[in-house]
Amino acid sequence: MLSDKTIRIVKEITPLVAANAETITRRFYERMFEANPEVKAFFNQAHQHTGGQQKALAGAICAYFTHIDNPAVLMPAVEIIAQKHVSLGIKAEHYPIVGSNLLAAIKDVMGEGATDEIIEAVGEAYGFLADIFISRENAICEEQASAPGGWNGTRTFVVSKKIAESDIVTSFYLKPEDEGPLPPFKPGQYITVHIDHPHTPTSPRNYSLSDCASQPHYRISVKREERLSADAPDGLISNHLHDGIEEGHRIELGPPCGEFTIDPATVAKPVVLVAGGIGVTPLLSMAKSIIHANPNAPVYFIQAARNSKVQAFADELANLSDAGPNVHTKVIYDAPLPGDVEAGRCDDTGYVTTELLRGWTPFSEAEFYFCGPKPFMQNLHACLQELGVDEHRVRYEFFGPKEELQPAPSNVAG
């Protein structure tokens, strides 16, 4: 347990740290990548480039300091991060590297204000939190290794099929090279693809599993991200998968991870799944798994997309509604192409709104799961708040560093 002195000091410095949090985290990453370049491969450089990783870490530090006297409040966030750490292969021996560079960054930014007493207190607080993470991550690794067909680290898979789902999304069907069994996964989880790329060697990327959990393969469905410039790190791996990985190729995968999940067999209340853009991938896995394991469960699936050229899984979504009268689907285009509406490719145009959710979903009792671009998620979260949906009935997934969902300024498409 933390000492009373450490709790007091951390509480006292929290306002100052909060005011300088992003400056500290930017300095932290600069120092760590310079002093310990071996850990750089664990970090998505596109998130570093946009500042998302620095902002997310700053938020996590402030949250921990604020709740230093009641860390149980942070356990849901700990689970998200622990799952991510395991997926990337972060080990106990990496925590001292992070700790030493974080303390040095605090000294650099706070200067004389970072007294020995303060640094000692922050070091103790960091060590306490590190032990929590290490314990949980060890438990996750044990769970993975003990599952039928489970493994730790990486395992070689073969691309058995490569299917274009839209102009910008391609699915990869993956089977173990050793032809051994696949461990079960929870719908909504992701796997980690380890790619040797000239610009980002052995760079890991997490991709949601997009098929039913009962299938004899894993399937990921990857959106081709736009390259903003030739030198920018964004889109490197997604473009490489689209252009450089073909059927018969081998890739290294980490085992399923993630806490944005649903247990299909125990679904009792109506489930509303709302997908924006590539956020359809974990939600489609949830829907198909629920229908397979619990065919009488009420399922409502909304897919928001720009138009028919970029909408992925149009046929699969149509097939969902054929599963029974308890399965309801709705497709919304915000920028339909000529002929999209006339051909019945979408059910509505515009955006997901409070009025749509009020009229089409059993919002007063349903469990809501949603995923998509941040503006889409901000808008949907605001809609659910307007409807008075309790937070304990709301689950969502970020692709990338965890952020807060603040109200969006206006309705935004997927």
C-alpha positions, -999 to +999 in steps of 0.1 A: +000+000+000+010+036-006+022+056+024+000+084+037+029+108+030+030+098-007-008+101-011-006+136+005+022+148-017+007+134-049-026+151-041-008+184-035+010+184-068-019+171-089-030+206-101+005+215-112+010+182-129-023+185-147-014+220-160+018+206-175+007+170-182+010+170-220+043+188-219+056+161-195+044+132-217+058+147-248+092+151-230+088+115-216+084+099-251+113+120-264+136+109-236+125+073-237+129+068-275+164+084-273+176+066-242+158+032-248+152+029-286+144-008-281+110+000-268+100+022-298+086-008-317+058-011-291+044+023-300+023+031-330+042+060-345+011+073-362-004+080-327+029+096-317+028+118-349-008+130-342-001+136-304-029+112-295-006+089-275+009+118-255-026+132-248-039+098-237-010+092-213-014+127-199-050+119-191-041+086-175-015+103-152-040+129-142-067+103-135-043+082-114-031+112-094-066+124-088-077+090-075-045+081-058-063+075-025-089+052-042-072+033-071-102+009-073-120+035-093-094+031-121-096-007-125-118-005-157-091+017-173-064-007-159-080-036-177-081-018-210-044-008-208-033-042-195-050-060-224-033-036-248+001-041-231-002-079-234-012-076-271+019-056-278+042-079-258+051-055-230+068-073-201+076-066-165+111-056-174+098-026-194+082-009-164+115+003-149+124+019-183+091+038-183+094+048-147+129+062-149+121+082-181+089+095-166+105+107-135+133+124-155+107+141-177+089+154-147+122+169-134+129+184-169+095+201-170+090+211-134+126+221-127+133+231-091+096+224-083+104+187-086+120+183-052+136+151-041+106+145-018+082+149-048+102+126-071+104+100-043+066+102-038+059+099-076+083+071-079+065+052-051+031+059-067+044+047-101+058+015-086+025+007-069+006+011-101+032-008-121+028-038-097-010-037-104-004-038-141+023-065-140+000-087-119-030-084-142-009-088-173+007-120-160-028-133-153-039-125-189-009-143-203-016-173-182-053-173-194-041-171-230-016-199-227-039-223-209-068-219-234-072-248-258-049-240-287-037-209-268-003-193-270+018-164-258+039-142-280+034-148-317+022-177-338+025-181-376-007-179-396-014-183-433-037-161-452-063-186-466-085-159-482-083-123-491-117-106-498-124-070-508-154-059-487-156-024-502-134+001-521-114+007-489-119-024-467-103-058-472-108-090-451-080-115-444-090-150-434-062-165-412-055-201-402-026-215-381+003-227-402+007-256-378-030-266-384-035-267-346-066-256-329-077-220-325-084-208-290-118-193-286-122-155-285-148-132-271-167-113-297-153-078-298-117-088-291-087-080-314-056-098-325-022-082-330-005-084-364+033-082-364+046-069-397+082-064-408+080-031-426+111-011-439+099+020-421+086+004-389+103-029-383+082-056-365+055-029-359+025-044-342-010-034-351-043-044-334-072-054-356-106-064-344-118-099-352-148-094-375-163-129-379-184-152-357-165-166-328-175-202-338-156-201-372-125-223-378-105-192-388-097-157-376-108-128-398-096-093-397-110-066-419-086-037-426-095-002-438-069+013-461-059+045-443-050+075-463-014+085-464-012+121-456+024+124-468+051+100-480+071+105-448+042+103-423+037+071-403+000+070-408-014+042-430+019+024-434+007-010-422-029-009-435-016-001-470+011-028-467-016-053-458-038-043-488-010-041-513+017-065-501-001-094-483-018-121-505-034-155-501-008-180-491+014-154-473+024-160-437+021-134-409+027-135-372-002-130-348-006-124-311-035-141-293-069-124-289-070-095-264-094-068-254-122-060-229-148-046-253-167-079-254-200-095-250-210-130-239-234-141-266-249-170-246-260-148-216-276-120-236-310-113-219-318-077-227-321-062-262-287-053-276-282-023-298-250-023-319-242+010-337-213+011-361-196+040-378-172+033-407-146+006-399-161+004-364-184-022-379-158-049-374-161-058-336-198-052-337-204-075-366-185-102-347-208-096-317-240-097-338-231-129-357-220-146-324-252-136-306-273-150-334-253-182-335-253-188-297-286-172-287-309-171-317-339-156-298-320-126-284-333-092-296-305-076-317-307-041-333-278-032-357-273+002-371-245+008-397-236+043-406-214+048-438-208+074-464-222+054-494-222+020-511-186+023-524-172+024-489-198+004-469-183-029-459-203-061-453-235-050-470-244-086-479-235-099-444-256-072-428-286-080-450-282-117-441-284-108-404-320-096-407-329-130-423-319-148-391-353-142-375-379-115-365-358-106-334-330-093-356-333-057-369-309-039-392-307-003-405-282+012-429-277+049-430-257+068-457-248+104-451-234+109-487-253+085-509-242+081-545-266+084-574-287+053-573-280+042-537-314+052-524-333+041-554-316+006-553-324+002-517-288+000-506-296+021-475-326+024-453-322+061-445-299+090-453-283+115-429-270+107-395-277+087-364-298+110-343-316+110-309-349+108-328-338+077-347-327+059-315-358+069-297-381+056-325-362+025-337-346+010-306-359-002-272-336+025-256-352+024-222-339-012-215-313-020-242-276-025-238-257-002-263-224-011-279-208+014-304-176+019-323-164+043-350-145+075-356-143+098-326-168+124-339-193+097-346-189+083-311-191+117-295-224+123-313-238+089-304-228+093-267-245+127-266-277+111-281-277+084-255-273+110-227-302+129-241-323+098-240-313+092-204-296+059-211-276+049-179-239+047-184-238+011-171-258+002-202-233+019-226-200+003-239-178+016-266-144+009-282-117+033-294-093+023-322-062+038-308-054+056-275-083+058-251-099+092-250-128+109-233-161+113-252-171+150-249-203+162-266-199+167-303-208+201-318-232+185-343-244+152-357-215+135-375-215+106-399-196+074-398 
